[in-house]
Amino acid sequence: MNPLVSVITVNYNESAATCEMLQSLYASGYPELEVFVVDNASPADHPEIIKKRFPQITLIRSDKNLGFAGGNNLALRIAKGEYLYLLNNDTFVPERHIHELVHVLQTDKTAGVVCPKIKQFDDTNVILFAGYTELTPYTLRNQITGYGKKDTGQYNLATESAYAHGAAMMLKREVTELAGWMDERYFLYYEEIDWSTRIRKAGYRIVYSPSTFILHKESLSTGRNSPLKSYYLNRNRVLYLLHNVSGHRKIIGMFYQMTVAMPKNILTCAIRGQWKNARAIMRAWGWCIRNICR
């Protein structure tokens, strides 16, 4: 018997892409699905076309943009599945995709989350994700295993990943009972890293499984180099430090982010003429100054 899987995807001005993803999801052949599409108050879209094309989904229309964390949480709180699958709307899934991920969580009692291999949509031979390394203690940067490399099968062994990838992460329902939901203060970026940190502290492993994959279009809603991305990436590194790091590492990390990393990023954007991005990072720097001592 196949357990119920709740699939959750967030839409923001990309109903056509969401419909393409749903078409591949239903074609993948898993029989026990409940699917939630959360529209994050899209200002230039008509999400009702998703419901018209796929009447079996549950369409949740938020009154305001709650970000990645808040949008997913709207559906997570009402999902009934034994397994919960957060899947970006700008993806494609192959046949038996859900079957493979469920099998991993059913057979590995220590695993709380499983993520598939992620490959580039436009060039399916290029890897985008085969696991995460740990964050460095002060810079809060890490590496995506395999990113940008040609897929020759070199990452075809299941391994433990330091963090889950927000584009495709399936978790056991029981995990949320101990680790809670995603922290909506992040809005965008680092929310899955924060969540992963809490999931691991709760005693669960995060597993990368190459038994299946998704194809990802990458940054469709936010843009590859947008001011929005610049703001939240810079701000949320400090937010992560505030809530997940302690002692001298926290002090040194704060000092590095505020006096080295952000000023350097502002200067780099200015030199490149990316003035909107530079101003966005300056706003992030100001937010951090106001909130560090709270």
C-alpha positions, -999 to +999 in steps of 0.1 A: +000+000+000+013+034-010+013+060+018-002+094+012+023+121+000+014+158+003+032+178-024+035+215-018+046+241-043+046+279-042+036+299-072+045+336-077+037+350-111+046+317-128+013+298-133+025+284-167+056+269-151+036+256-122+012+238-147+042+223-165+056+209-132+022+195-122+018+178-155+051+160-149+042+152-113+009+135-122+026+117-151+052+103-127+027+077-116+024+079-079-012+070-069-016+086-035-010+123-038-026+154-024-012+185-040-012+220-027-004+250-048+001+282-027-002+314-047+019+340-029-003+370-038+010+371-074+005+406-087+008+398-124-006+363-128-038+344-130-034+313-107-070+303-112-058+287-145-039+262-124-070+250-107-089+250-139-064+228-156-058+206-125-091+206-105-078+179-082-053+202-065-059+224-035-052+260-045-044+283-015-044+320-023-025+341+002-035+377+007+001+388+008+035+375-003+047+354+027+079+343+010+091+307+006+088+297+042+055+314+049+039+301+016+050+265+023+038+267+059+003+276+048+000+242+032+022+223+057-002+231+085-031+214+068-014+187+048-025+152+058+002+131+041+025+107+059+053+123+038+055+159+030+072+170-003+083+206-009+088+209-046+097+241-065+072+250-093+100+255-118+109+218-119+103+187-139+100+152-123+105+119-140+085+086-138+084+069-104+100+099-088+078+099-057+081+062-054+119+064-051+119+091-024+092+074-004+113+041-005+143+059+009+124+072+039+106+040+045+138+019+045+160+043+064+146+049+099+173+074+108+165+096+078+141+125+083+146+142+050+155+130+015+165+151-015+170+139-050+198+147-075+190+180-091+201+187-127+198+217-150+166+219-170+182+232-201+211+208-201+203+176-183+239+165-182+248+193-157+244+187-120+230+215-097+229+195-065+243+163-051+244+172-014+256+201+007+287+206+027+286+222+062+285+259+065+319+274+074+317+288+110+323+325+103+316+332+066+284+310+066+292+298+031+292+262+019+295+242-012+269+224-033+284+190-041+287+185-079+274+220-088+281+228-125+298+194-132+289+170-160+269+141-147+291+110-154+277+090-125+303+102-100+275+111-075+254+080-078+259+068-043+235+079-015+252+101+011+243+123+040+239+159+032+245+187+057+213+205+046+182+199+025+177+216-008+146+238-008+138+230-044+130+194-036+129+180-001+107+152+012+103+147+049+085+124+073+056+141+090+070+131+124+100+154+118+077+185+120+065+174+154+100+178+168+116+204+146+085+226+139+078+244+106+101+267+086+109+300+103+090+327+084+114+354+095+137+344+067+111+350+040+136+339+013+169+320+014+186+303+044+151+291+056+158+255+046+193+257+061+178+269+094+151+242+092+177+215+084+198+226+114+168+221+137+159+188+120+194+175+126+193+187+162+161+167+166+181+136+157+173+130+121+197+126+091+193+144+058+199+121+029+209+128-007+196+101-029+206+097-066+180+071-072+159+098-088+163+134-099+145+166-108+153+191-135+154+227-122+151+260-141+168+279-112+157+313-097+127+316-121+107+338-097+134+358-080+160+362-108+196+350-108+211+383-097+182+404-084+182+430-056+157+409-037+181+380-037+210+402-027+190+416+002+179+384+017+211+364+012+231+391+031+205+397+057+197+361+064+233+350+070+232+373+101+197+361+110+210+325+109+239+334+131+216+351+156+195+319+161+218+290+155+253+300+166+266+308+200+298+318+219+329+331+202+318+317+168+287+340+169+308+371+179+334+365+152+308+356+126+289+388+133+320+409+131+330+392+098+296+397+082+292+433+092+327+446+086+341+424+058+314+404+039+287+430+034+310+460+027+329+438+002+296+428-015+284+464-016+317+475-032+317+447-057+282+456-069+291+493-071+322+485-093+300+464-116+274+492-118+248+471-100+235+500-080+201+484-071+219+454-057+244+476-038+215+495-022+197+463-013+228+450+006+231+484+023+195+479+035+204+445+047+233+459+066+210+485+082+185+458+092+213+438+109+226+468+128+190+474+141+184+438+151+217+424+164+213+436+199+175+428+202 
